[in-house]
Protein backbone atom coordinates (compact mmCIF):
# COMPACT_ATOMS: atom_id res chain seq x y z
CA UNK A 1 0.00 0.00 0.00
CA UNK A 2 1.14 3.46 -0.76
CA UNK A 3 0.57 6.22 1.73
CA UNK A 4 -0.49 9.65 0.61
CA UNK A 5 1.35 12.09 2.77
CA UNK A 6 -0.25 15.47 3.24
CA UNK A 7 2.40 18.14 3.17
CA UNK A 8 2.12 20.88 5.73
CA UNK A 9 1.87 24.07 3.70
CA UNK A 10 2.66 27.29 5.43
CA UNK A 11 0.56 30.29 4.41
CA UNK A 12 2.38 32.94 2.42
CA UNK A 13 3.92 35.64 4.59
CA UNK A 14 2.96 39.08 3.33
CA UNK A 15 4.85 42.28 3.99
CA UNK A 16 3.16 45.34 5.47
CA UNK A 17 3.51 47.11 2.11
CA UNK A 18 1.75 44.23 0.29
CA UNK A 19 -1.11 44.29 2.79
CA UNK A 20 -1.51 48.07 2.52
CA UNK A 21 -1.67 47.88 -1.29
CA UNK A 22 -4.20 45.01 -1.13
CA UNK A 23 -6.36 46.92 1.40
CA UNK A 24 -6.23 50.24 -0.50
CA UNK A 25 -7.05 48.54 -3.81
CA UNK A 26 -10.04 46.82 -2.17
CA UNK A 27 -11.25 50.08 -0.63
CA UNK A 28 -11.08 51.89 -3.96
CA UNK A 29 -12.85 49.06 -5.78
CA UNK A 30 -15.70 48.83 -3.26
CA UNK A 31 -15.77 52.54 -2.25
CA UNK A 32 -15.73 51.68 1.48
CA UNK A 33 -13.10 51.92 4.20
CA UNK A 34 -12.70 51.07 7.88
CA UNK A 35 -13.29 54.16 10.03
CA UNK A 36 -12.11 54.58 13.63
CA UNK A 37 -13.72 57.25 15.82
CA UNK A 38 -12.69 58.19 19.37
CA UNK A 39 -15.47 58.17 21.98
CA UNK A 40 -15.80 58.51 25.75
CA UNK A 41 -17.27 55.63 27.75
CA UNK A 42 -18.41 55.72 31.38
CA UNK A 43 -16.69 53.26 33.70
CA UNK A 44 -18.16 51.39 36.65
CA UNK A 45 -16.24 53.60 39.12
CA UNK A 46 -17.64 56.96 37.98
CA UNK A 47 -14.99 58.16 35.55
CA UNK A 48 -14.65 58.02 31.79
CA UNK A 49 -12.22 56.35 29.45
CA UNK A 50 -11.35 57.00 25.83
CA UNK A 51 -12.22 54.12 23.49
CA UNK A 52 -12.02 53.58 19.75
CA UNK A 53 -15.20 52.73 17.88
CA UNK A 54 -14.73 51.03 14.54
CA UNK A 55 -17.12 50.97 11.64
CA UNK A 56 -17.33 50.97 7.88
CA UNK A 57 -17.89 54.16 5.91
CA UNK A 58 -18.06 55.25 2.30
CA UNK A 59 -14.97 56.78 0.78
CA UNK A 60 -15.37 60.53 0.27
CA UNK A 61 -16.40 61.39 -3.26
CA UNK A 62 -13.93 63.36 -5.32
CA UNK A 63 -15.19 66.87 -5.94
CA UNK A 64 -13.73 69.11 -8.56
CA UNK A 65 -13.58 72.82 -7.91
CA UNK A 66 -15.68 74.50 -10.56
MOLIN-V231733 format. One record per pair of residues at least 4 apart in sequence whose ideal C-beta (glycine too) atoms are under 7 Angstrom apart, sorted by the first residue. I is the first residue (numbers start at 1). J is the second residue. Records with the same first field share a line. If there is no record, write none. Layout:
BEGIN
I->J, J
END
This chain:
BEGIN
14->18, 19
16->20
17->21
18->22
19->23
20->24
21->25
22->26
23->27
24->28
25->29
26->30
27->32, 33, 59
31->58, 59
32->56, 57, 58, 59
33->57, 59
34->54, 56
35->55, 56, 57
36->52, 54
37->53
38->50, 52
39->51, 53
40->48, 50
41->48, 49, 51
42->48
43->47, 48, 49
END
